[in-house]
Each structure stands twice: as C-alpha cells, then as structure tokens.
Amino acid sequence: MIADASQMKALYDANGYLTAIPVLDKNELDLARKEYEKLEEKFGKEYTQYSLHNIHMQYEWVMNLTVHPNLLKAITAVLGPDVILLDSRFICKYSSSDVPHKENTAPYVAWHQDIKYWGFEGGPVASVWLAFDDVDSENGVLQVIPGSHKQGILEHRNAVVPGNMLTANQEIPSHLVQVEDAVECPLKAGEMSVHDGLTVHFSEPNMSNRRRCGFVIRYVPTCAYPVEDPDRPRTFPATVLVAGKDEFQNFQNHSPNFFSNKF
C-alpha cells in the first residue's frame, strides 16, 4: 500500500498509473456488490456489462463510491486538491456461461488511450478501476504500458479483431504498442487502479468461469475545460465537484439532490 501522497504523485508521474490501492473494506464491498446485483436483476446481465453509464446521478450508493475517502486520497494526490468527477461507467466482463458471447466473440478492450475520446483540454484525466471482483490474468486483467503517457496522443484506428467493448471501436495500431513492456495490474476486490488518460492500456477477454466487474470513474482537475472537437464529440451531463473548490466554472456542477450539501 502506498500511503504517502507525494510518493503516489511521484510514481504516477513516472509510470502513468498506480495499482493495488485499498479502497473498500469488507462491509462496504459486500454492500456495493449486493446493490449491483439488484441492478443485474433489474436490467439483465447483457445490459449491465457496459450500459450502466453515469448512474452516480441516480443512486446514492454509487455516488458515495466516487467520493470514498480512500479513493479521493489517491485522486487528489495525482490531480491536485480541486477535482471534478467527469464520468462513470460499470464495466462487467461476465463469463460465457453468464452472458453468451455474441457470434462466438469474447468481449475485450483494445489497446487505447482514454483521452483520445474526451473532448476537453487544459488538464489531465485520471481513470479509476474500482474492482468489485478479484481481477487476474484469467478474467481479463488491466494491462498498461508504463511511461506511455509521455508519448502524447497516438494514432487510433478501427479495431481489427471483433468484440472490442470500446464505444468508438478504436485501437492503437500494434506497431505503436510496446507490448513487451506491458505490466498487468491484478486487483483484489475492493482495491483500485488509476491511470493517466494518455497511458496506453488494454484488457483481454474473460476466459474464466468468474465475473470480472469493476466501476470505472474518470476525474479531471477543475482547470480542465470542454472543447468542441469533431474527432472527440462529447457532452458532460454528469459532472460533479467532488473535492476542493471550482474557481474556473468550466463544467456545470450537476450535483444530484442527495449530494448537493456535500460541497
């Protein structure tokens, strides 16, 4: 466990990611899993594997995850004290016995950089994966290229292999990815990883008989601002100030009613 904020910042700046950061205790994890299972029952697993987008606006328990003290400790260490929640999404790779793979194609996430898709400038984006299940090489662990955040935005193209879970179906061409340098980020349930928006990363299909469910949350410093870019069309209907003060007011604070008195 990395306890010191300055150490977190130094490692993050050097490598473009942090991993195995404890966030949820056993009781918090059990509660989050039970609430997620209610969503599985309500919407069905085919829907919940990728379509639970920005539901921190609807469910207080989800919003509470985004501002968990252990999580924000790491986020403010790498982004600074003034932070906006930009977007959130559950991503759940089910085993094929739970959700049959369409056309015998196992879902995966191609090599990419998060910031390629986000229409803003003026600051970095930090992407969190908060694990609801143990994550390892068998069920589609996150893989990152350390230091790749220093390369700038790389070329992306349409993915060649079917099954890519990315909405834009984009990937970085293989000749631009130093796969031999890839590092796995295994997590225990309740832990999180966080990576810079420029960090090149990827995850393979879940080939195990276990679920691989996580909550993806993206944060930016308040100095960031939205831009209209046809190559990165994006609206921000769920932004919330989650730490510090917003002196810039570049994003509207869409704080849900049950959270409006927090800041």
Contacts in CASP RR format, 6 or more apart in sequence:
PFRMAT RR
TARGET T0000
AUTHOR 0000-0000-0000
METHOD contacts of the structure
MODEL  1
MIADASQMKALYDANGYLTAIPVLDKNELDLARKEYEKLEEKFGKEYTQY
SLHNIHMQYEWVMNLTVHPNLLKAITAVLGPDVILLDSRFICKYSSSDVP
HKENTAPYVAWHQDIKYWGFEGGPVASVWLAFDDVDSENGVLQVIPGSHK
QGILEHRNAVVPGNMLTANQEIPSHLVQVEDAVECPLKAGEMSVHDGLTV
HFSEPNMSNRRRCGFVIRYVPTCAYPVEDPDRPRTFPATVLVAGKDEFQN
FQNHSPNFFSNKF
1 20 0 8 1.000
1 21 0 8 1.000
1 22 0 8 1.000
2 8 0 8 1.000
2 11 0 8 1.000
2 18 0 8 1.000
2 21 0 8 1.000
5 73 0 8 1.000
5 76 0 8 1.000
5 77 0 8 1.000
6 77 0 8 1.000
8 18 0 8 1.000
8 74 0 8 1.000
8 77 0 8 1.000
8 78 0 8 1.000
9 77 0 8 1.000
9 78 0 8 1.000
11 18 0 8 1.000
12 18 0 8 1.000
12 77 0 8 1.000
12 78 0 8 1.000
12 194 0 8 1.000
12 196 0 8 1.000
13 78 0 8 1.000
14 147 0 8 1.000
15 146 0 8 1.000
15 147 0 8 1.000
16 144 0 8 1.000
16 146 0 8 1.000
16 147 0 8 1.000
16 148 0 8 1.000
16 149 0 8 1.000
16 195 0 8 1.000
16 196 0 8 1.000
16 198 0 8 1.000
16 199 0 8 1.000
17 144 0 8 1.000
17 146 0 8 1.000
17 185 0 8 1.000
17 193 0 8 1.000
17 194 0 8 1.000
17 195 0 8 1.000
17 196 0 8 1.000
17 199 0 8 1.000
17 201 0 8 1.000
18 74 0 8 1.000
18 78 0 8 1.000
18 193 0 8 1.000
18 194 0 8 1.000
18 195 0 8 1.000
19 185 0 8 1.000
19 186 0 8 1.000
19 187 0 8 1.000
19 191 0 8 1.000
19 193 0 8 1.000
19 194 0 8 1.000
20 185 0 8 1.000
20 186 0 8 1.000
20 187 0 8 1.000
20 188 0 8 1.000
20 191 0 8 1.000
20 193 0 8 1.000
21 70 0 8 1.000
21 71 0 8 1.000
21 74 0 8 1.000
21 191 0 8 1.000
21 192 0 8 1.000
21 193 0 8 1.000
21 194 0 8 1.000
22 70 0 8 1.000
22 190 0 8 1.000
22 191 0 8 1.000
23 68 0 8 1.000
23 70 0 8 1.000
23 71 0 8 1.000
23 130 0 8 1.000
23 190 0 8 1.000
23 191 0 8 1.000
23 192 0 8 1.000
24 32 0 8 1.000
24 65 0 8 1.000
24 68 0 8 1.000
24 70 0 8 1.000
24 130 0 8 1.000
24 189 0 8 1.000
24 190 0 8 1.000
28 68 0 8 1.000
28 190 0 8 1.000
29 132 0 8 1.000
29 189 0 8 1.000
29 190 0 8 1.000
31 61 0 8 1.000
32 61 0 8 1.000
32 65 0 8 1.000
32 132 0 8 1.000
33 132 0 8 1.000
35 59 0 8 1.000
35 61 0 8 1.000
35 62 0 8 1.000
36 48 0 8 1.000
36 90 0 8 1.000
36 132 0 8 1.000
36 213 0 8 1.000
39 48 0 8 1.000
39 52 0 8 1.000
39 55 0 8 1.000
39 90 0 8 1.000
40 48 0 8 1.000
43 51 0 8 1.000
43 52 0 8 1.000
45 92 0 8 1.000
45 94 0 8 1.000
45 98 0 8 1.000
45 99 0 8 1.000
46 99 0 8 1.000
48 90 0 8 1.000
48 92 0 8 1.000
49 91 0 8 1.000
49 92 0 8 1.000
49 93 0 8 1.000
49 94 0 8 1.000
49 99 0 8 1.000
49 107 0 8 1.000
50 89 0 8 1.000
50 90 0 8 1.000
50 91 0 8 1.000
50 92 0 8 1.000
50 165 0 8 1.000
52 89 0 8 1.000
52 90 0 8 1.000
53 87 0 8 1.000
53 88 0 8 1.000
53 89 0 8 1.000
54 87 0 8 1.000
54 88 0 8 1.000
54 89 0 8 1.000
54 237 0 8 1.000
54 238 0 8 1.000
55 62 0 8 1.000
55 88 0 8 1.000
55 90 0 8 1.000
56 62 0 8 1.000
56 63 0 8 1.000
56 65 0 8 1.000
56 66 0 8 1.000
56 85 0 8 1.000
56 88 0 8 1.000
56 238 0 8 1.000
56 240 0 8 1.000
56 256 0 8 1.000
57 63 0 8 1.000
57 238 0 8 1.000
57 254 0 8 1.000
57 256 0 8 1.000
58 256 0 8 1.000
60 256 0 8 1.000
60 258 0 8 1.000
60 259 0 8 1.000
62 88 0 8 1.000
62 215 0 8 1.000
63 240 0 8 1.000
63 256 0 8 1.000
63 258 0 8 1.000
63 259 0 8 1.000
65 71 0 8 1.000
65 130 0 8 1.000
65 215 0 8 1.000
65 217 0 8 1.000
66 85 0 8 1.000
66 88 0 8 1.000
66 217 0 8 1.000
66 240 0 8 1.000
66 242 0 8 1.000
67 85 0 8 1.000
67 242 0 8 1.000
67 243 0 8 1.000
67 262 0 8 1.000
71 128 0 8 1.000
71 130 0 8 1.000
71 192 0 8 1.000
71 217 0 8 1.000
72 83 0 8 1.000
72 242 0 8 1.000
72 243 0 8 1.000
74 192 0 8 1.000
74 194 0 8 1.000
75 83 0 8 1.000
75 126 0 8 1.000
75 128 0 8 1.000
75 194 0 8 1.000
75 219 0 8 1.000
75 243 0 8 1.000
76 83 0 8 1.000
76 243 0 8 1.000
78 126 0 8 1.000
78 194 0 8 1.000
79 124 0 8 1.000
79 126 0 8 1.000
79 219 0 8 1.000
79 220 0 8 1.000
79 221 0 8 1.000
80 221 0 8 1.000
81 243 0 8 1.000
81 244 0 8 1.000
82 221 0 8 1.000
82 222 0 8 1.000
82 223 0 8 1.000
82 243 0 8 1.000
82 244 0 8 1.000
82 245 0 8 1.000
82 246 0 8 1.000
82 247 0 8 1.000
83 219 0 8 1.000
83 220 0 8 1.000
83 221 0 8 1.000
83 222 0 8 1.000
83 241 0 8 1.000
83 242 0 8 1.000
83 243 0 8 1.000
83 244 0 8 1.000
84 219 0 8 1.000
84 220 0 8 1.000
84 221 0 8 1.000
84 222 0 8 1.000
84 224 0 8 1.000
84 239 0 8 1.000
84 240 0 8 1.000
84 241 0 8 1.000
84 242 0 8 1.000
84 246 0 8 1.000
84 251 0 8 1.000
85 217 0 8 1.000
85 218 0 8 1.000
85 219 0 8 1.000
85 238 0 8 1.000
85 239 0 8 1.000
85 240 0 8 1.000
85 241 0 8 1.000
85 242 0 8 1.000
86 118 0 8 1.000
86 120 0 8 1.000
86 125 0 8 1.000
86 218 0 8 1.000
86 219 0 8 1.000
86 220 0 8 1.000
86 236 0 8 1.000
86 239 0 8 1.000
86 251 0 8 1.000
87 217 0 8 1.000
87 218 0 8 1.000
87 236 0 8 1.000
87 238 0 8 1.000
87 239 0 8 1.000
88 215 0 8 1.000
88 216 0 8 1.000
88 217 0 8 1.000
88 218 0 8 1.000
88 238 0 8 1.000
89 215 0 8 1.000
89 216 0 8 1.000
90 213 0 8 1.000
90 214 0 8 1.000
90 215 0 8 1.000
90 216 0 8 1.000
91 165 0 8 1.000
91 213 0 8 1.000
91 214 0 8 1.000
91 216 0 8 1.000
92 211 0 8 1.000
92 212 0 8 1.000
92 213 0 8 1.000
92 214 0 8 1.000
93 107 0 8 1.000
93 139 0 8 1.000
93 140 0 8 1.000
93 203 0 8 1.000
93 205 0 8 1.000
93 206 0 8 1.000
93 211 0 8 1.000
93 212 0 8 1.000
93 213 0 8 1.000
94 206 0 8 1.000
94 211 0 8 1.000
94 212 0 8 1.000
95 139 0 8 1.000
95 206 0 8 1.000
95 208 0 8 1.000
95 209 0 8 1.000
95 210 0 8 1.000
95 211 0 8 1.000
96 106 0 8 1.000
97 209 0 8 1.000
98 211 0 8 1.000
101 107 0 8 1.000
102 163 0 8 1.000
103 162 0 8 1.000
105 162 0 8 1.000
105 163 0 8 1.000
106 163 0 8 1.000
106 205 0 8 1.000
106 206 0 8 1.000
106 207 0 8 1.000
107 163 0 8 1.000
107 164 0 8 1.000
107 165 0 8 1.000
107 205 0 8 1.000
107 206 0 8 1.000
108 140 0 8 1.000
108 161 0 8 1.000
108 163 0 8 1.000
108 164 0 8 1.000
108 165 0 8 1.000
108 202 0 8 1.000
108 203 0 8 1.000
108 204 0 8 1.000
108 205 0 8 1.000
109 164 0 8 1.000
109 165 0 8 1.000
109 166 0 8 1.000
109 201 0 8 1.000
109 202 0 8 1.000
109 203 0 8 1.000
110 159 0 8 1.000
110 161 0 8 1.000
110 164 0 8 1.000
110 166 0 8 1.000
110 170 0 8 1.000
110 171 0 8 1.000
110 172 0 8 1.000
110 202 0 8 1.000
111 171 0 8 1.000
111 172 0 8 1.000
111 174 0 8 1.000
111 177 0 8 1.000
111 200 0 8 1.000
111 201 0 8 1.000
111 202 0 8 1.000
112 156 0 8 1.000
112 166 0 8 1.000
112 170 0 8 1.000
112 171 0 8 1.000
112 172 0 8 1.000
112 200 0 8 1.000
112 201 0 8 1.000
112 202 0 8 1.000
113 148 0 8 1.000
113 153 0 8 1.000
113 154 0 8 1.000
113 156 0 8 1.000
113 172 0 8 1.000
113 197 0 8 1.000
113 198 0 8 1.000
113 199 0 8 1.000
113 200 0 8 1.000
113 201 0 8 1.000
114 125 0 8 1.000
114 127 0 8 1.000
114 195 0 8 1.000
114 197 0 8 1.000
114 198 0 8 1.000
114 199 0 8 1.000
114 218 0 8 1.000
115 124 0 8 1.000
115 125 0 8 1.000
115 153 0 8 1.000
115 197 0 8 1.000
115 198 0 8 1.000
116 153 0 8 1.000
116 154 0 8 1.000
116 156 0 8 1.000
116 170 0 8 1.000
116 232 0 8 1.000
117 167 0 8 1.000
117 168 0 8 1.000
117 170 0 8 1.000
117 232 0 8 1.000
117 234 0 8 1.000
118 125 0 8 1.000
118 218 0 8 1.000
118 232 0 8 1.000
118 234 0 8 1.000
119 226 0 8 1.000
119 227 0 8 1.000
119 229 0 8 1.000
119 232 0 8 1.000
119 233 0 8 1.000
119 234 0 8 1.000
120 220 0 8 1.000
120 224 0 8 1.000
120 225 0 8 1.000
120 226 0 8 1.000
120 227 0 8 1.000
120 234 0 8 1.000
120 236 0 8 1.000
121 224 0 8 1.000
121 225 0 8 1.000
121 227 0 8 1.000
122 223 0 8 1.000
122 224 0 8 1.000
122 225 0 8 1.000
123 220 0 8 1.000
123 221 0 8 1.000
123 223 0 8 1.000
123 224 0 8 1.000
124 196 0 8 1.000
124 197 0 8 1.000
124 198 0 8 1.000
124 220 0 8 1.000
124 221 0 8 1.000
124 224 0 8 1.000
125 196 0 8 1.000
125 197 0 8 1.000
125 218 0 8 1.000
125 219 0 8 1.000
125 220 0 8 1.000
125 224 0 8 1.000
126 194 0 8 1.000
126 195 0 8 1.000
126 196 0 8 1.000
126 197 0 8 1.000
126 218 0 8 1.000
126 219 0 8 1.000
126 220 0 8 1.000
127 194 0 8 1.000
127 195 0 8 1.000
127 196 0 8 1.000
127 197 0 8 1.000
127 216 0 8 1.000
127 217 0 8 1.000
127 218 0 8 1.000
128 192 0 8 1.000
128 193 0 8 1.000
128 194 0 8 1.000
128 215 0 8 1.000
128 216 0 8 1.000
128 217 0 8 1.000
128 218 0 8 1.000
128 219 0 8 1.000
129 135 0 8 1.000
129 142 0 8 1.000
129 185 0 8 1.000
129 187 0 8 1.000
129 192 0 8 1.000
129 193 0 8 1.000
129 194 0 8 1.000
129 214 0 8 1.000
129 215 0 8 1.000
129 216 0 8 1.000
130 190 0 8 1.000
130 191 0 8 1.000
130 192 0 8 1.000
130 214 0 8 1.000
130 215 0 8 1.000
130 216 0 8 1.000
130 217 0 8 1.000
131 187 0 8 1.000
131 188 0 8 1.000
131 189 0 8 1.000
131 190 0 8 1.000
131 191 0 8 1.000
131 192 0 8 1.000
131 213 0 8 1.000
131 214 0 8 1.000
132 189 0 8 1.000
132 190 0 8 1.000
132 213 0 8 1.000
132 214 0 8 1.000
132 215 0 8 1.000
133 139 0 8 1.000
133 189 0 8 1.000
133 210 0 8 1.000
133 211 0 8 1.000
133 212 0 8 1.000
133 213 0 8 1.000
133 214 0 8 1.000
134 186 0 8 1.000
134 187 0 8 1.000
134 188 0 8 1.000
134 189 0 8 1.000
134 210 0 8 1.000
135 141 0 8 1.000
135 142 0 8 1.000
135 185 0 8 1.000
135 186 0 8 1.000
135 187 0 8 1.000
135 212 0 8 1.000
136 186 0 8 1.000
137 184 0 8 1.000
137 186 0 8 1.000
137 204 0 8 1.000
138 206 0 8 1.000
138 207 0 8 1.000
138 208 0 8 1.000
138 210 0 8 1.000
139 206 0 8 1.000
139 207 0 8 1.000
139 208 0 8 1.000
139 210 0 8 1.000
139 211 0 8 1.000
139 212 0 8 1.000
140 203 0 8 1.000
140 204 0 8 1.000
140 205 0 8 1.000
140 206 0 8 1.000
140 207 0 8 1.000
140 212 0 8 1.000
141 184 0 8 1.000
141 185 0 8 1.000
141 186 0 8 1.000
141 187 0 8 1.000
141 203 0 8 1.000
141 204 0 8 1.000
142 184 0 8 1.000
142 185 0 8 1.000
142 193 0 8 1.000
142 195 0 8 1.000
142 201 0 8 1.000
142 202 0 8 1.000
142 203 0 8 1.000
143 182 0 8 1.000
143 183 0 8 1.000
143 184 0 8 1.000
143 185 0 8 1.000
143 201 0 8 1.000
143 202 0 8 1.000
143 203 0 8 1.000
143 204 0 8 1.000
144 182 0 8 1.000
144 183 0 8 1.000
144 185 0 8 1.000
144 195 0 8 1.000
144 199 0 8 1.000
144 200 0 8 1.000
144 201 0 8 1.000
145 177 0 8 1.000
145 178 0 8 1.000
145 179 0 8 1.000
145 181 0 8 1.000
145 182 0 8 1.000
145 183 0 8 1.000
145 199 0 8 1.000
145 200 0 8 1.000
145 201 0 8 1.000
146 181 0 8 1.000
146 183 0 8 1.000
147 199 0 8 1.000
148 178 0 8 1.000
148 198 0 8 1.000
148 199 0 8 1.000
148 200 0 8 1.000
149 195 0 8 1.000
149 196 0 8 1.000
149 197 0 8 1.000
149 198 0 8 1.000
149 199 0 8 1.000
149 200 0 8 1.000
150 198 0 8 1.000
151 198 0 8 1.000
151 200 0 8 1.000
152 198 0 8 1.000
153 198 0 8 1.000
154 172 0 8 1.000
154 176 0 8 1.000
154 200 0 8 1.000
155 172 0 8 1.000
155 173 0 8 1.000
155 176 0 8 1.000
156 170 0 8 1.000
156 171 0 8 1.000
156 172 0 8 1.000
157 170 0 8 1.000
157 171 0 8 1.000
157 172 0 8 1.000
157 173 0 8 1.000
158 169 0 8 1.000
158 170 0 8 1.000
158 171 0 8 1.000
159 166 0 8 1.000
159 169 0 8 1.000
159 170 0 8 1.000
159 171 0 8 1.000
160 171 0 8 1.000
164 170 0 8 1.000
164 171 0 8 1.000
172 200 0 8 1.000
177 200 0 8 1.000
177 202 0 8 1.000
182 202 0 8 1.000
185 193 0 8 1.000
187 193 0 8 1.000
195 201 0 8 1.000
206 212 0 8 1.000
219 242 0 8 1.000
222 241 0 8 1.000
222 244 0 8 1.000
222 245 0 8 1.000
222 246 0 8 1.000
222 247 0 8 1.000
222 248 0 8 1.000
222 250 0 8 1.000
222 251 0 8 1.000
223 248 0 8 1.000
223 250 0 8 1.000
224 250 0 8 1.000
224 251 0 8 1.000
225 248 0 8 1.000
225 250 0 8 1.000
225 251 0 8 1.000
226 234 0 8 1.000
226 236 0 8 1.000
226 250 0 8 1.000
226 251 0 8 1.000
236 251 0 8 1.000
236 252 0 8 1.000
237 254 0 8 1.000
238 254 0 8 1.000
239 251 0 8 1.000
239 252 0 8 1.000
239 253 0 8 1.000
239 254 0 8 1.000
240 253 0 8 1.000
240 254 0 8 1.000
240 255 0 8 1.000
240 256 0 8 1.000
240 259 0 8 1.000
241 253 0 8 1.000
241 255 0 8 1.000
241 263 0 8 1.000
242 263 0 8 1.000
244 263 0 8 1.000
246 253 0 8 1.000
255 262 0 8 1.000
255 263 0 8 1.000
END
